[in-house]
Every structure is written in C-alpha cells, then in structure tokens.
Amino acid sequence: MKNGTHLLVDIKNCKKIKELSDTKVITSFLVKLIKLAKMKAITEPKVMYYEHEDKIESGITGFVIIADSHVSIHTYPLKKSFYLDLFSCKKFNEKEIIKYTNEFFGGKKIKSQLIKR
C-alpha cells in the first residue's frame, strides 16, 4: 500500500429501510465504523438528509474527515440502497468493514471494490 486504500461498498435491497433515512442512526454508524477501522476522526460526523424533487433520489449524505483521509456514505431509502467510501492511507480490515456494514443495514446484494493507490 503505497498511497492508501480506497474501499467502495454498495449495498442494495436493505431490510432496514427506516435506518437509511435516520440521521442519528447514520451518525452512530459512522462513529462505530471509524472505531472498528481503528482510525482517528478529526471532525465530528456531518450528516444531513436531502429531500430531492424526485422523491426516490432523497436520502442521507454523511461524512467524517479522518486523520488519514475520509469516510462518506450516501443512502437512498426508497431504493433500499446505500453507498460507502472509505479512503485511508492507514491499513484497515476491509472484510470486517464490509461485514459490519452489511449486518448494520441488512443488505441482500453487496458489491465491494478495494482499490490500492
């Protein structure tokens, strides 16, 4: 790992739809994820709900700046899906992150990609 690792996780057909539209739940998810990855947050999570004119595109965007880069999440409750980006110059256990993320939201279709920079 020369310049970091970027983990992309897309989860669809989530069972926990209510959680996908709750800013407090998403904030809690981000805090726990950062602890699990053994990273240092240098900002508080910034989480906001966006109401799009096309309801199906509405959802939550959240991010945290970490000492080594960032973590971001985008949810789409009506699509029962969300997308997570975790980029860090520090090593982390991507399998543990994927497992935690899927268990938290109860997804049925998971796609992940690990990019070494």
N, C-alpha and C positions, 0 to 999 in steps of 0.2 A: 504494500500500500504506500505509494509514493506521495500522493496529494489528497488522499482521503477516499472514503467510500460513500456512495450515494445509494440508499435503499428506496425503492419505489414499491408501494403496496397498493393494489386496487382490490377492493372487496365489494362484491355485488350480492344481491339477494339477502341482505342483512335481515335477521329476525328482529333485532332490537331497533325498530324504526323510531320510536319515541326518543331514544337516546341520541339519535342522529340530529335532532332538532333542539336539543337542550344544551345551552351554552355552559351551564355548570358541569354537566356530565363531560363535555368535551374538554373543559379546563382540567378537570380531575384526570381524565385520560392522559392528557399531555404531561401533567406533573408526574404521574406514575410511570409513564413511558420513559421520561428522562432519567428517573431514578433507576429503572430497570436497565437502561443502557449505560448506567454509571457515568453520566455526563453532568456538566455543570451549567445550569441555566444562568445567564447573565441579565435576563429580563423576566418579568412575570409573563405568563401566557397572555396573549392578546387574542380574544375570541369574540367574534361577532356574528350575528345572524343577518343574512341579507335576503330581503324579500324582492325577488325578481318579478318583472311584469308577467313573465311566463312562469306560473307557479311551480312547475316541475323543475325549474332551474334554481329555485330558492334553496337555501341551506346555510351551513356554518362554514366560516373560514377561521382558522386559528393557527397561530404560530408562536414559537419561542426561539429567541436567539440563544444559542449555547456558546460556550467558550470556543468551541471548535467549528461552529457554523450555524445550522438551523434545523428546526423540525417544523413541518407545516402539515395541516390537514384541511381537506375540503369535503363537506358532507352534502348529500342530496337525498333527504329523507323520502321524498315521493318516488325517487328512483331506487330506493333501498340500497344506496351505494355510498362509498367514500373512498378518498384517495389520500395516501400518506406519503410524504417525502421526508427522509431523514438523511441529511448530509453531514458528515463529520470527518475531521482529519484524524480522529481517535478511533481505535478499533472498537467494535461492538459485535454482539452476538445476534446476527440478523435472524437466525431461526427462532430465537427466543422472542424477538420483537414481533415477528410475524405471528407466532403462536399467541402471544398476549393480545395483539391487536384483533385477531380473529375471534378469540374467546370473548373479548370485551364486547364486540358488536354482533357476534353470532352469524358470520357470513357463510354462504354456501358456495360461492365461486370466488376463489382467491387467485390473483395473479401478482407475482412479485418479480422484481428485477434488481440485481445488485450490480452496480457499476463501480469499477475500481478506476480511480483517476490517476 
